[in-house]
Amino acid sequence: MAEGYVRLWAAVLEQAIKDVQGDARAHKGKVRSIFSEGAWTWFHSESQEIGSFLWTCNMLGFEPDFILTLVTKQDIERPKSRSVAFG
């Protein structure tokens, strides 16, 4: 049960990263889709409630500032065949 829970929240984080990065690449940061806007809000929230970015990072054992640095970096070279998914 716990493994599925971790995989679920890892997938949530992965999708939020994709929403922000994909939108930034497609529009060169000028226009944000509704998914990207929601993801940006989620990443920058100070909430620590269940499902928040800070809670998700803590639950997965990630440092939120490190993840934010990766997400906001403009020149991310990410292999197309790899993903952040766990398990």
C-alpha positions, 0 to 999 in steps of 0.5 A, a space after each residue: 500500500 505504501 509503495 503505491 502511495 509514494 508512486 502516486 505522489 511522485 507522479 503528481 510531482 512529475 506531471 507538475 514539472 512537465 506542465 511547467 516545463 512543457 508550457 515554458 518550452 512551447 511558449 518561451 515563457 510568454 503564455 501559460 496554459 491553465 495547467 501551467 498556471 496551476 502548477 506554478 501556483 502549486 510550486 510556490 505555495 507556502 502550504 504544508 497541507 496534504 497534497 501541497 508541494 512542500 508536503 509532497 517533497 517532504 513525503 518523497 524525501 526531496 528538498 523543495 528548494 532543489 526541485 524549484 531550482 530545477 523547475 525554474 531553470 530555463 535551459 533544462 536538458 532532459 532526455 526524452 526517454 527518461 522520466 522522474 517516475 519511481 518504481 
